[in-house]
Amino acid sequence: MKLKKFITLGLAAVMATSAIGINAIAADSDNEIVYSYADENNNIINITQSDLDAEHWNKEALGDTAPAIYENFPMNMTGYSNDVAELYLDFEYMKNLKDMDSVHLEITKLSDDSLIYNEDLQQESFYSPQIFAGESYKVTLTETVDGNSKSYSKGVTANESEIDMPEYVTNPDTDDESIIMVGDIEDLKSGKISTGNSISVDTNVAQYAHIKANEFKEYYSNLPSNKVYRIYTISNGDVYSGYMSTEDDIKFYDLTIDSCDWDSFYSPTLLSIPSYTTTDIKNNAVDARYTEYCYKLSETSNNSKCKIFKVAMPDSFLNEKNPPVFRVVVKGQSKVTAKIWYSADNGTLNSVVSRTSNNNTNTISYPLESLYNAKKSIYFYVMVYLTDEVSGYVSVSFEDVSGYGDDVTGSAYEAYNGASSYTSMPNTEFTMTDSWDVDTFYIDYPGTKNCTYKIELRNRSLKEQEELYRKFKEFRGKSLYLQLEKGQEQYFEKIESLHSEYKDVLTEPVVVDFLSAEQRMCKLMRLVYDGIAEDIKLDLSYMDEL
């Protein structure tokens, strides 16, 4: 019917620009380099968008980590333990699930060969059923694409791993009044009340005791035997958390996992700690910038199978008023160790820290601060290696995190770090500028009356971001003009050029969400108008003669 065409014509312009915008987001150049990393011979390997697409890698899931680290098991698998001493495997699939015919995951408990999980993946991120310390598991992932299947397997062992606690916990000073928080996990369990899809907490049952350090020894000496407690404390800005057991003698531990390739699960080869002189460290260091490097430790690698990176702090960053802070992040396929030194003006090497990942994440994150503001320059040397594996991938990244200190008066950060008072802030609104701008707040609840609190996280709308909204409207106008002039020469070249020009705008999450929502709305409106047009009986024959 002509009426149907006439009614829906008004939607065409809106729907056209909406569709153009969405397609532009996915139209990054196939030859664009997304990741670069150095192999064991320091050859630079570039990975383009087309390389990612060919193997179905999910760029959003990968983040800053090159896919090489996941080539033997395309899943990020970490351990997650909750407040009540329950341990789970936390999975994130690193490929685009929608590209696959199916992705199947099996988890087998090796002590009795029982399947504790046997399902097709329905989402990229999820938790396993509970696993238990002392047990080992086989995790098998099977991908099917175009009828062809490929399987990957890992071995996992759940552990109770001893953890360090500040000295005021293990050997408290008589004058130390640092706070240690302790909760009986049985009380924490019984205080949880499940009602449908929500979980509430009975604060009269699920409580943490706040113990001063100089009273802690007496406190735990009076605890019942063979019990497990959740313990938290903060020292010098670092959070220490885990479990405390009163079985036999007191011990502090965390629930962790060890994982490795299935082929080496029963016979891991432990690497010795690399032994180097300071001259060796300097001579074998590879210059690194504030970007990601990824390398492979092979069986033929020399020098105890490690890699050393040198990072120079620019002179312009070294000043007394605003010293910079950089973070080094090291991530391996299995347990990974990092050793860090610094050198002022590239002179004597001074040891900073030696850390090994706890296998929950196979990740080490450590801040690198400008230790001597008066110096011309500072160099950091970072040695990294896999602790339990002969070969595998390690990713190293250096990130500037300056300016992410506490910017909100009254947040829990202040209270935890010794602030004498904090501010009551009812109905307060804050703006988070990025993923690192996060604050926590203390709710002063005395437990004597019912109180209701509302915490709301809200994305800023597109219209609230004036400059972005202006550029977006500018793009919409230009794209609509091209859409209406399809007959012009070099149409597709002009469309591609326009997408390239406004790439930064079209990839903003708020713009992506807006275009997606708009397209859904337009489709709904078309269905409505089509239904109206179908039921209207009008004689439009006179229009045939026009």
N, C-alpha and C positions, 0 to 999 in steps of 0.2 A: 504493500500500500504506500502511496505517496505521502499520506499523512504521517505514517510511521517514520519515513525518511526525514520528513520535515521536522517532526518533534525532536528527534534524536540528533539532528544536525548541530544544535546548540551545544551539545556535549563534546563535539568532535575536537574543538580547539583545546579544551581543558585536558581531555584524555590523550590527545596527541603529545602535548608537552609533558604530561605525566609519564607516558611511556618512554619518551625520549630521555627523560632524566634518569629513569631506572636503568635503561639499557646503557647509558653512559657510564654508570657506576661500575658496571661489569666490563667495560670496554677498555681497560688498561692495556697498554701495548704489550703484546705477547713477548716482545724482546726486552722489556724492561727488566733490569737486574734487581732482584728482590733480596738475595742473600749473596754474600761473598765470604769464603773461608779459605784458610791455608791448609794444605795437606801436610803429611810428614816431611815432605821435601821443600816446604815453603812455597809450593806452587799455588797461585790464587785460582780457586774454583768459583766460577760465577753461576748462580742459579737464577733463571729467568722465570717470568710468570708462566710461559708456555711449558717449562720444565715442571713447575708445580702442577699445572693442569693435567699434564700427561700422566702423572702418578697420583692425581686426585688429592693432593695435599691441601689442607685447609689453612690458608694463610693466617686467618684470625686466630685459630687454635695454636699455631706455631709461634705466633708473636715474634720475638726477637731471636728465636732459636732456629738455626738452619735445620732442614729436614734430615740431614745426614745422621743426626743423633738418634733418630727414630727408625732408621732403615731396617734394623733387625727386629723391631717390635713397634709398630706404628701407633703406640698408645703411651700416654704419660700415666704411669702407674705409681702412686705414692700411698703411704700409710696414713690413716686418719684415726686418731684416738680421741674419744670424747671425755667429758668430765667424770663418767662413771666407769672408767677403765674398760671400755669396749673398743676393739680395734677392727677397722674395716679397710678394704682396698678402695682407694679413690681413683677412678678411671676418667681419662679424657682422651677420646679418639682423635687422632691428629689428621684424619682425612675427611673429605666431604662425604658424609653418610648417604646423601641423596644421589651420589654418583654410583653407588654400589647396588648390585642386585640384592645382596644380603651381607651382613657382617655378624658372625656368630661367635659367642664367647663361652668357653667352658672353664670352670674352676674345679679341680679335683684335689681332694684332701688325700695325701699320699699314704697316711698311716693305715687307712682302710679302703683306699681307692674309691671313695664315695664322691659323687658329683654334688657339690654344694651350689653350683650355678650352671645353667645350661639354657641359654636364651639368645635369640637374635637381638642385636642392639636396636633400640627404638629411639635413642638420643645419644648425643656425643659425650655427655658427662653424667656420671652416675656412681653410686656406691655398691660394693659387693655385699653379700651377707657377712655377718660377723665372722672373723677369723680369730684363732686363739694362739697365744704365746706357746712356743715349743712345737707347734705343728708346721709342717711343710706342705706346699701346694704347687700344683702345676697349672699355669694359666695359659690357655691356648686360644688364639684369635684366628679366625678363618674368614678371609675376604673372598667374595665371589663377584666378579665383574665380567659381563658378557659371557656367562656360563663357565668361566675359568676360575678355579679356586686356588688360593695360596694360604698356607698356615704359618703362624709364628707362635713360638712357645717361650715362656719364661718360668724359671723356678723361683719360688718365694718362700722364705722362712720368717715366721713371726717370732719376735724376741721380746724379752724384758731386758732392756739395755740400761746399765747404770749411767747415771747422769751426774754432772757436777752441780753443786749448790754453793752459794756464797759462804764464806767462812763463818759469817754470823749465824748460819743455820747449823753447820756441822760442828763449830767450835765457838759459840757466842761469847762475846765480851760482856762483862758484868754491867757495863754502861750503855750497851747497844740497845736502842729502842726501835730498830727497824721492824716493820710489820711483816709477819708471815701469816698467810691465809691457809687454813686447813679445813677440809670438808670430808666427812665420813661418806664414802661412796654409796653405802647402803641407805643413808639418809637422803643423799642426793637422788638416788633412784626412786625411793618411795615418795619423795616430794613432787615428782612429775605426775601430772594428771592429764591423761589424753581424753579429749572430748571431740569425737569426729576427726576432722583434719587439723585440729589445733592442739597445742600442748601448753598447759599452764603450769605454774610452779607454786606449790604451797610453801611460802617462805617461813612458816612456823616449823617445817620439817627440814627442808633443803636449805641449810645454812652453812656458812663458812665462819669458823672461829678466827678472830684477829688476834694473833699472839705476838707479843713483843719478843725480840730476839733474846733478850736477857732472861726471859721466862720460858723459852722454848724447850730447853733441856728438861726442866721439871715437868713441863706439859706432856711431852711424849713419853717420859718415863712412867707416867700414870695411865697411859692409853692401854686398852685391852690388847692382848696378844692375838696374833693371826688375823689382823685387820688391815684393810687397805684404805688409804686416804688420798684425796686430791690435794696438792700443795702448790701454792703460788707465792712468789715474792719478786720484788724488783730492786736491783742494785745497780747504781750508776747508769740508769736508763735502760738496762737490759732486763728482759723478762725471763725469769726462771720458773718453769712449770713442769710438773710430772706427777708421780705417785710416790707415796711413802708407805712402806710395808713394816708392820711390827712383828713379822714372823721371825723368830729367833732374835736376831739383832736388827736394829732399824736400818733400812736401806732406801735409797732414792733411785728411782728408775723411770723410764718411759717405755711405752709400747711402740716398737719400731718394726720395720721389715727389712730383710736382706733380699735382694733379687739379682739374678744373673741369667745369662743365656742358658737355655735348657741343656744344651750339649755339655756345658761345663758345670752343671749344677752340683753334681756329686764329687767333683774333683777341682775345686777352685785353686788357682795358682796365686799365692800371696806374693805380692811384690815387696821387696825390701825398700825401706825409706831411702830416697836418693841421697847420696853423700857428695857434697860439693864444697869446694873452697869458694871464697868470695870472688876470686878471679874467674873461676869457672862460671859462676852465676852471671857476671858481667859479660864474659866472652860468648856465652851461649844464649843470651837474651835476644828476643825478637822485638823490635820496636812496634808498639801498639798505639792506636789512637782510641778515642772514646767511641768505639763502635765494636761490633761483635766479631770475634774470631772463633773459628771452629777448626779442630784438627783431629787426626786419627792417630792413635797410638798403636802401632803394628808390632807383630811378634819380632820383627827384625830391627825395631827401633833401638838406638844406642842410648847411652846416658841414663840407664835405669828407667827408660820409658817415661820420660817427663818432658814438659815444655816450660820454657821461661819467657815471660813477657816483660818488657820495660815500658813504663808509662811515665811521660814527662808532664809535670804540672807547669803550665805556661806561666811565664813571669808576670803577666798582666793579672793573673788570678791571685797572686800572693801579696796580700796586703793585710794590715792589722785589723782594719775595721770590719771586713767581710771575708774572712778566710773561707775558701771553697771546701766543699765536702764531695768526694767522689765515692762511688760504691763499686766494688768488684763483685761480680756474680759468676760463680763457677758451677756448672751443671754437667754431670756425667751420666752415662748409661747405668752405672752402678756406683758404689761408694767412691767418693772422690776426696782427695786431699789437696789443700792449698797452703803454701808457705809464702809469707810476704816479708820483704825487707824494704827499707827506704834509704835513700842517700841524699844528703844535702849537697847541692852543687856537684853531684856525681862523684863524691868523694867516698868516705868510709861507709860500708854497708852496715846498717843497724837492723836487727831482727825486730819485726812487728808482731807477728802471730803465726802459729801453725794450727790449722783447723782441718778436721775430717768430718764429712757429712754424716748425719745420723741414720742415713738410709731411709728415713721417712720420705725424703724428697730427693736424695742424691744431689743436694744443692747447698752451696755455701754462699752467703751474702755477707760482705764485710765492708764497713765504711773506711775510706782512705782520706784522712784529713791532712791539711797542711800543718805539719808539726812545727816548722820553724818559719814564722812569718817574715823574719828579717832576712832570710836567705834569698838569693837570686832566683833559685829554682830548686825543685825537689823531684826526685825520681823514685818511682816505686817499681820493685821487681817482684813478680808473682810467678812462683813455680807451682804447676798443677800436674797431677797424675792420678790415674785410677788406682785405688788402694788394693783391690782384690782381683783385678782382671789383668790378663796379659795384653789384651787388645780391646779397642772400643773407641767411642767418640767422647770428646769433652768439648763443651762450649764455654767460652770466656767472654764476658762483656764488661765494659767500663761505662758507668753512667754518672752524669753530673746530677747530684741531688741537693745542691745548694739551695737554700731558700725554703726548705721544707720543715723548718722548725715549727714549734707550736705558735700559731697565730691567733688563737682564741683564748682569751682570758676566762678561767673557770673550768677548763676542760680537765678530764681526769689525768691527762699528761702532767699537768702542774701538781696535782695532789700526790700522784705517785712519785714525783721527783722532789718532794720535800717542801712544797708550798705550805705555808702556815695557815692559809685560809683559801677558800674558794667562793665563788660568787653564785648566788641563786639566780637562775635565768629562766623564768617561766615564759612560755610562748615566744621563744627566741628563734630567729631564722638566720641561717648561715649559708653561704655559697661555697660549694666545693669546686675549685677551678680545674682539677684534673684528678687522675686516679690515685695520686699520692697524697692529696689534700684530704686527710681523714682525721676526725676528732672523735673522742669518746667522752661521755659525760656521766657523772655520778648522780643517781637518783636517791635522794635522802629519804628513805622510807622507814619510818619507825616501827612499822608492823602493828600499829594500834588501831588503824581504821582503814577502810577501803579507799583506795586512791586509783584514779584512772589517768594514764598518760598516753598521749598520742605522739608517735614518731612518724614523720612523713618524709619520704624521699621523692623529690619531684624534679624531672628534667625541665630545663628552661625551654620554653617554646621557641619555635623559629622566629616569630615576630618579636620576641624579647631580645633577640640578638640582632641589633639594628644593622650593623655592617654586613653580616652574613645574609640577612634578609634582603638587603638592597642588592647585593651581588646575585642572589638567587632570582629575584624578580627581573634583573637585567638579563640573566641567562634565559628565563622563560620567554621574555619578549623576543629575543633574537632567535630562539629555537622555533617559536610559533611563526615568525616571519618566514623562516626557511621552510617550514612545513607547508605553509600556504603557497609557496613558490616552488613546488617540487619540479616544475618543468624547466627551471633554470639550469644552466650548464654547471657541471662539477658539483652537483647537489651533495653527493655523499662525501666528497672531499671537504666541503664547507661544514657539514655536520660534524665530521671527525675533528676538524680544526676547532670548532666551537666547544666540543666536549673536552678537548685537550686544554683549551684556554681556561675553562671553568672546572677543571678536574678537582682542585682543592675544595671548591664549594660542594660539588656533587658527591664527594666521599665523606662529608661531614655526617655523623650518625643522625643528627636531628633532621637533616635534609633527606637522607635515605628513608627515615621513618615517615616523614611528611609525604613524600612521593608515593610510598607504598600504601599509606592510608588513603591518600587521594585517589589512587587507582582503584582500590577496593570500593570506595564510595561511588566512583563513576560507574563501575560495573553494576553496583546495586541500583543506581539511578536509571541506568539503561534498562535493566530488568523491569523496573517499575513502569517506565514510559512505554516499553514494549507491550506490557500487559494492558495499559490504558488504551494504546492505539489499536490493539487487537479487538477490543470490545466496543469501540466507537463506530457506529454505522453512519457514515456521511457520504453523500453523493458528491464526489469530487471530479466527475467526468468533465466538467467545464474546464478543468485545468489542462486536459489533453489538447485543447485547441490553442493554448497560450504559446 
